[in-house]
Amino acid sequence: MTDDRTFDTFDLGPQALIVARLAAEMTQEQLDRATPCPGLAVHHMLGHLGGLAVAFRDAGRKDLGVTTDTNPASVVPDIGPDWRETLPKALDELAEAWRDPAAWTGETRAGGVTLPGAVAGAVAADELVVHGWDLARASGQEYEPDEVALRAAYGFLAAAAENSGPGEGVFGPVVPVPDDAPLLDRVIGLSGRDPGWKP
């Protein structure tokens, strides 16, 4: 999935907080809106974020089991009735887990895939950055991701694209974006999304 380049350690907290704020601004009426992920409404995306926050929290803790071994594509995610409390808590716990230097060493698992700890941290950043964009686009909110997380997401996605073959990325076909486009647009294109997507 990735090459052997190293990913520096960094704090996932700022990006996790941005995602939590985006989620907190969602109204009940916006939960059924489409997102840039085909077939996923906002409530599905929020459910996915809750699940990945728990999975990457446990991956950072090296607490491997059902949460780290389940392929996210195996179920359609959704929110529970208490998602407004559980999602920010899980995002905060995710960030805290990756503040431990041990999270970035050795191997761990997420989504049923075994990864070096540092790569898993970069994947977590990618998930938070891209799905933050998904939520912002779906709800019409302004979005400025954390610069450090954005650069980590780009590093992961660019490495994955190099190993996936021409025009392919880890999440599907890459959407071509000019080389001089903003870094966020390049990340979104590498994730298989159109940076110009609107609901």
VMD Tcl script that draws the C-alpha trace (Angstrom):
set ca {
  {0.00 0.00 0.00}
  {2.85 2.38 0.77}
  {6.56 2.52 0.21}
  {9.22 2.51 2.90}
  {9.50 6.29 3.24}
  {9.23 7.42 6.84}
  {6.50 9.61 8.24}
  {7.42 12.03 10.99}
  {5.49 11.96 14.24}
  {3.05 14.80 14.80}
  {-0.01 15.74 16.85}
  {-3.32 14.56 15.40}
  {-5.16 16.70 17.95}
  {-5.60 19.88 15.89}
  {-7.13 18.03 12.93}
  {-9.30 15.86 15.21}
  {-10.62 19.05 16.80}
  {-11.42 20.55 13.39}
  {-13.43 17.45 12.47}
  {-15.24 17.52 15.82}
  {-16.19 21.16 15.24}
  {-17.50 20.42 11.76}
  {-19.61 17.59 13.15}
  {-20.92 19.76 15.99}
  {-22.25 22.30 13.48}
  {-24.32 19.69 11.61}
  {-28.05 20.25 11.87}
  {-30.58 17.44 11.95}
  {-31.73 18.46 8.47}
  {-28.20 18.10 7.07}
  {-27.76 14.49 8.16}
  {-29.43 13.12 5.03}
  {-27.40 15.22 2.61}
  {-25.13 13.52 0.08}
  {-21.37 13.59 0.60}
  {-18.57 13.28 -1.97}
  {-18.45 9.56 -1.10}
  {-20.91 7.85 -3.47}
  {-23.79 6.26 -1.60}
  {-22.87 7.81 1.75}
  {-25.00 10.51 3.33}
  {-23.73 12.78 6.09}
  {-25.04 10.45 8.81}
  {-23.09 7.57 7.24}
  {-19.93 9.69 7.10}
  {-20.32 10.67 10.75}
  {-20.75 7.00 11.62}
  {-17.63 6.15 9.64}
  {-15.68 8.85 11.47}
  {-16.83 7.46 14.81}
  {-15.72 3.97 13.83}
  {-12.36 5.01 12.44}
  {-11.66 7.20 15.49}
  {-12.09 4.15 17.73}
  {-10.11 1.92 15.35}
  {-7.15 4.28 15.10}
  {-7.30 5.02 18.81}
  {-6.88 1.32 19.47}
  {-4.26 1.02 16.72}
  {-2.26 3.76 18.43}
  {-2.59 1.99 21.77}
  {-1.65 -1.33 20.12}
  {-4.91 -2.65 21.57}
  {-5.60 -4.98 18.65}
  {-8.88 -6.81 18.21}
  {-12.30 -6.37 16.61}
  {-12.01 -2.60 16.32}
  {-8.69 -2.75 14.47}
  {-9.37 -5.89 12.44}
  {-12.72 -5.03 10.83}
  {-12.62 -3.99 7.18}
  {-14.55 -0.68 7.03}
  {-15.97 -1.65 3.64}
  {-17.72 -4.66 5.20}
  {-20.53 -2.59 6.72}
  {-22.41 0.61 5.90}
  {-21.60 2.92 8.81}
  {-24.20 4.97 10.61}
  {-24.60 7.09 13.69}
  {-26.16 6.07 16.97}
  {-28.54 8.23 19.00}
  {-25.71 9.56 21.17}
  {-23.28 10.40 18.37}
  {-22.97 14.05 19.40}
  {-21.35 12.87 22.63}
  {-19.49 9.78 21.46}
  {-17.89 11.17 18.29}
  {-15.96 14.08 19.87}
  {-14.93 11.81 22.74}
  {-13.57 9.18 20.32}
  {-11.75 11.84 18.30}
  {-10.15 13.22 21.45}
  {-9.09 9.72 22.54}
  {-7.64 9.07 19.07}
  {-5.48 12.18 19.32}
  {-4.38 11.31 22.83}
  {-3.37 7.77 21.84}
  {-1.07 9.09 19.11}
  {0.63 11.54 21.48}
  {2.40 8.51 22.94}
  {5.70 8.06 21.04}
  {5.20 4.28 21.27}
  {2.22 4.57 18.90}
  {4.60 5.50 16.08}
  {6.96 2.57 16.57}
  {6.73 -1.09 15.64}
  {3.67 -2.41 13.87}
  {-0.05 -2.07 14.43}
  {-3.29 -2.79 12.56}
  {-6.19 -0.76 11.26}
  {-8.99 -1.91 9.00}
  {-7.57 -5.41 9.16}
  {-4.29 -4.26 7.58}
  {-0.96 -4.54 9.38}
  {1.10 -1.35 9.06}
  {4.18 0.25 10.55}
  {3.04 2.53 13.36}
  {4.28 5.67 11.60}
  {2.37 4.80 8.43}
  {-0.80 4.12 10.44}
  {-0.46 7.58 11.97}
  {-0.27 9.10 8.49}
  {-3.31 7.07 7.42}
  {-5.22 8.41 10.42}
  {-4.30 11.94 9.36}
  {-5.49 11.20 5.82}
  {-8.82 9.88 7.09}
  {-9.38 12.95 9.25}
  {-8.35 15.43 6.55}
  {-10.32 13.89 3.68}
  {-13.46 13.12 5.67}
  {-13.32 16.57 7.22}
  {-13.47 17.89 3.66}
  {-16.37 15.52 2.92}
  {-18.35 16.92 5.84}
  {-17.53 20.53 5.00}
  {-18.54 20.13 1.36}
  {-21.77 18.35 2.24}
  {-22.80 21.01 4.76}
  {-21.40 24.14 3.12}
  {-19.01 24.86 5.98}
  {-15.66 26.58 5.58}
  {-12.76 24.16 5.82}
  {-9.10 24.73 6.53}
  {-7.38 21.54 7.68}
  {-4.42 21.46 10.00}
  {-1.34 22.05 7.85}
  {0.74 19.30 9.47}
  {-2.01 16.69 9.07}
  {-2.60 17.86 5.50}
  {1.07 17.34 4.60}
  {1.03 13.89 6.24}
  {-2.09 12.97 4.26}
  {-0.42 14.08 1.05}
  {2.70 12.06 1.82}
  {0.65 8.93 2.44}
  {-1.59 9.33 -0.62}
  {1.28 10.21 -2.95}
  {3.24 7.15 -1.82}
  {0.17 4.95 -2.25}
  {-0.45 6.31 -5.75}
  {3.15 5.59 -6.75}
  {2.68 1.95 -5.74}
  {-0.82 1.54 -7.21}
  {0.01 2.07 -10.87}
  {-0.68 4.91 -13.31}
  {-3.82 6.84 -12.44}
  {-4.67 4.63 -9.49}
  {-4.79 5.50 -5.82}
  {-5.39 3.54 -2.66}
  {-9.07 4.58 -2.68}
  {-9.74 4.38 -6.41}
  {-8.78 6.25 -9.59}
  {-6.93 9.49 -8.94}
  {-8.73 12.64 -10.12}
  {-6.15 14.71 -12.01}
  {-5.37 18.04 -10.35}
  {-2.85 20.65 -11.59}
  {0.56 20.46 -9.93}
  {0.21 24.08 -8.81}
  {-3.22 23.54 -7.23}
  {-3.57 24.10 -3.47}
  {-2.28 21.17 -1.44}
  {-5.78 20.35 -0.18}
  {-7.04 20.01 -3.77}
  {-4.13 17.70 -4.59}
  {-4.90 15.57 -1.54}
  {-8.56 15.37 -2.50}
  {-7.67 14.38 -6.07}
  {-5.32 11.67 -4.83}
  {-8.15 10.36 -2.64}
  {-10.25 9.78 -5.76}
  {-12.52 12.79 -5.27}
  {-13.17 15.82 -7.43}
  {-12.02 18.96 -5.56}
  {-14.84 20.85 -7.31}
  {-17.56 18.55 -5.93}
  {-20.74 20.25 -4.76}
  {-23.96 18.73 -3.39}
}
mol new
graphics top color blue
foreach p $ca { graphics top sphere $p radius 0.5 }
foreach p [lrange $ca 0 end-1] q [lrange $ca 1 end] { graphics top cylinder $p $q radius 0.2 }
display resetview
